[in-house]
Amino acid sequence: MSRTNSSSLSPGFFILNGVPGLEATHIWISLPFCFMYIVAVLGNCGLIYLISHEESLHRPMYYFLALLSFTDVTLCTTTVPNMLCIFWFNLKEIDFNACLAQMFFVHMLTGMESGVLMLMALDRYVAICYPLRYATILTNPVITKAGLATFLRSVMLIIPFTFLTKRLPYCRGNLISHTYCDHMSVAKVSCGNFKVNAIYGLLAALLIGGFDMTCIAVSYSMILRAVVTLSSADARHKAFSTCTSHICAIVITYVPALFTIFTHRFGEKNIPHHVHIIIANLYLMFPPTLNPIVYGVKTKQIQEGVIKLIFKEKGRIIFTYL
């Protein structure tokens, strides 16, 4: 009997099946994901480097952006290389514990990403509603504590996923119809009762995403009320323009995230499985790929920082050769 059909309650490995039904097109599916991954790595690493080296960007808004970039590039790195190995080399096996580790990091980092977006909304709220106290409210120690609290919240809420999934018996086999180890995809391979997993997964999504979206909504309602009271149309436009990049990042992150969460639990019978898997991968790839582009296009200070950095590097090279 093959190991895939083993009756073992704790399999030594899982088999990630990629996108079921579209195996013949795996190579073509891999190309856009590979391109997006390259853009995501270059864009986010470039943003982190720019923010760390350009003194004019040493401000709370850009510190949070650097944290978001680090989270994004780490998130896509936990899944895309493994996915490309499945598509290109048919390397589908993943160790049981490695699968649990990947599952933890995927969900922890998505929770971290949501938390950073919430912190960025609070940053915009303080900047627009309390501009004179902005520097005294959002000090470096406050930013550090906020980032650490967001990280610890994600870790503490996602750690139970690992234990809840590990306790399940896996007597139906070890084939996962996905490109990475998602919590519910792994739990559904089990022959045990995974109702607790489903309930806790929804609870964690509400505690992280629900709380963050509520904070974001409240922050922007307060921002809108403050901006509307401004007498100058130019001042209103300037205040709103500082938020456009963040609003785009929110839409890019939460729309596919909500689709993935709710189709896993309520809409699988109505949506083809391969569509769900592709959307789940885009949910992990869209924010890391598009956020650096959005902030690069929409944020004047980042554009100026890039130009300044380019000329500084050119001057350094010229001076070296002279």
GIVENVEN-V323609 format. One record per backbone hydrogen bond with DSSP energy under -0.5 kcal/mol. CO is the residue of the C=O (numbers start at 1). NH is the residue of the N-H. If there is no record, write none. Layout:
CO;NH
CO;NH
This chain:
2;5
3;6
4;174
9;170
12;96
14;16
14;94
15;17
15;176
18;20
19;22
22;25
23;26
25;29
26;30
27;31
28;32
29;33
30;34
31;35
32;36
33;37
34;38
35;39
36;40
37;41
38;42
39;43
40;44
41;45
42;46
43;47
44;48
45;49
46;50
47;51
48;52
49;53
50;54
53;55
54;57
55;58
57;59
59;62
59;63
60;64
61;65
62;66
63;67
64;68
65;69
66;70
67;71
68;72
69;73
70;74
71;75
72;76
73;77
74;78
75;78
76;79
76;80
79;83
80;84
81;85
82;86
83;87
84;88
85;89
85;91
86;90
90;92
92;16
94;14
95;99
96;100
97;101
98;102
99;103
100;104
101;105
102;106
103;107
104;108
105;109
106;110
107;111
108;112
109;113
110;114
111;115
112;116
113;117
114;118
115;119
116;120
117;121
118;122
119;123
120;124
121;125
122;126
123;127
124;128
125;129
126;130
130;133
131;134
133;137
134;138
137;139
139;143
140;144
141;145
142;146
143;147
144;148
145;149
146;150
147;151
148;152
149;153
150;154
151;155
152;156
153;157
154;158
155;159
156;160
158;161
158;162
159;162
159;163
160;164
161;165
162;166
163;167
165;168
169;171
169;191
169;192
174;15
174;176
175;177
176;17
176;178
178;18
180;182
182;186
183;187
184;188
186;189
186;190
187;190
192;194
194;198
195;199
196;200
197;201
198;202
199;203
200;204
201;205
202;206
203;207
204;208
205;209
205;210
206;211
208;212
209;213
210;214
211;215
212;216
213;217
214;218
215;219
216;220
217;221
218;222
219;223
220;224
221;225
222;226
223;227
224;228
225;229
227;230
232;236
233;237
234;238
235;239
236;240
237;241
238;242
239;242
240;243
240;244
243;247
244;248
245;249
246;250
247;251
248;252
249;253
250;254
251;255
253;257
254;258
255;259
256;260
257;261
258;262
259;263
260;264
261;265
262;266
262;267
263;268
267;270
267;271
272;276
273;277
274;278
275;279
276;280
277;281
278;282
279;283
280;284
281;285
282;286
285;289
286;290
287;291
288;292
289;293
290;294
291;295
292;296
293;297
294;298
295;299
298;300
299;303
300;304
301;305
302;306
303;307
304;308
305;309
306;310
307;311
308;312
309;313
310;314
311;315
312;316
313;317
314;318
315;319
316;320
317;321
318;322
